[in-house]
Amino acid sequence: MPKLNLTRREFLKEIVTLASDENITIIFSTHIVSDLERVANKVAILDQGQICYFDDLDTTKENVVQLAIHHNSEVNIDVPNMLRCKKHSQGQNCVVSQVDQKWLVDLQNQGVEVRVYPMGLEDIFLELTQ
């Protein structure tokens, strides 16, 4: 294992130990998502210097999904819990913090096709910062 990876792992271990032993909060800024998943219990995503998303790491990984909504481009569908949305000629692709199941069923009952895609933390980061 290269020395840099070993050093980084030891650094991460020290962060976890320090936070646990001293019962303190540590703010850790990184673009290395795998490091974040090892040490964080909360995640904040910054876009152009502003927090655009903040929640527990586990909640983020479980609830944030992408919705591919296929409909007539003339229609404007309001999406609950929306973080970001990109419209295109066949509909819209939206990232939401949680799927509103009643809204989803109502929309599908109206004949609108909606596909739900799970997202990894890196995908969430990229979608919210582009």
Secondary structure by P-SEA (a helix, b strand, c coil): ccaaaaaaaaaaaaaaaaaaaacbbbbbbccaaaaaaacccbbbbbccccccccccaaaaaccbbbbbccccccbbbbbccccbbbbccccbbbbbcccaaaaaaaaaaacbbbbbbbbcaaaaaaaacc
